[in-house]
């Protein structure tokens, strides 16, 4: 058993993207289509006015997702944002853990959104 003072919660600065078979956030994924989606990439997708995008929140995972169509393929991206990071930080506090570890530094690009939430810890 590891004492809680030695446990860090890993927090991703990225998400994951798959090609899927429907607009459902729980759609079936196509094999070998999963790729890492940096926070920077997700923000660019959200800003892209040429894409048909649906945004949502997964209550079970406490994280946002987007569904969009590109080249006639439906894609879903689950990712972290300031709100989801805040939930994870609250979990660290509730369990009185040693802190957090971030994977991977730099995936947030020049954006400070995620860091601003963490700086309040």
N, C-alpha and C positions, 0 to 999 in steps of 0.2 A: 504494500500500500504506500502510495506517495502522499506526503502531507500537502495540504492545500497551499501552503506557503511556497511550494516548489512547482506549482502547476501554472502554466501560461495557457490562455485560450488563444488558439490560432484564429486570426481574422483575415479573410481574403480581401485584397484590393482588386478583385476581378470577379468575373462571373463565368458562366459557361453557356454556350450556344449550340443548338441542335437544329437540324432540319426535321420538321414534324409533319404529320399527316392531317392535321386539322387546326382550327383556331383555338382549341382548348388548351389551357395552360398545363393540362395533364395528358396531352396528346402523345401518341406513340412516336418514338424517334426512329429515324432511319439509321441503320448501322453505319458506323465509321464516319458520321457527320459531326461529331462533337468537337468543338474547338474552344479554346480559352477566349474570353471576351474581356479585355481590359476595361476599367472604368472609363478611360478615355474613349474607347470605341463605343461603349454604350451611350455616352453623352453625344457623340457624333450621330449615332443612329437616331436618338431622340430629337436632335436638331434638324434632321434631314426632312425637309418639306415634301420631297418627292416620294417618300415611302408611306404606305398605308400601315400605321402602327396602332396597336392596342396596348395600353399599359394596364398593369394590375398588381395586386399584392397577394402573396401567398401567406395566409394566416398561420398555417402550420409551420412553415420554415421562417416566418417573420422576415421575408425579403421580397423585393419587387421583381417583376418580370415584364418583358415586352414581347409581343408577338408581331411579326411583320412579314410582308411578302416582298421578295426580291427575285427577279428572273423566274417568275411563276412558281417559286418555292416558298412554303410557309416556314418561318423560323421562329424559335422561341429562345429567349435569353433570360436566364435567372442571374441576378447580380446583386451586389451590395451597394447601398447608398447611405447617406447620413442617418436616415431613420433606422435602417436595419443594423447599422453599426452601433447606434445608440442602444438598441435592445441587447446586443451582445455585451456591451460595456456594463449595462445594468445587471446582466447575468453574472459577470465577473464580480461585481460589487456584492450581489446577493450571496454568492458562494464564498466570498472573501478570499478569492484566488490571488496569486502573486502578481498577476497582470496579464498583458496580452503580447502576442507576437504577430507580426504582419507579414503576409506573403502576397505578393512579392513587392518589395519597395520599387517604386518607379511605374507600376501599373496604373497609378492615378494620374500620370502625366503632370502637367503644371497646375492642375486643379487642387484647391485646398479644402474642398467640401468635407472630405473624409477626415483630414487632419484637424479641422476646426472642431469636429465632434470629439475627437480623441483628446484634444488639448483641454477639454473641460473635465476630463477624468480626475 
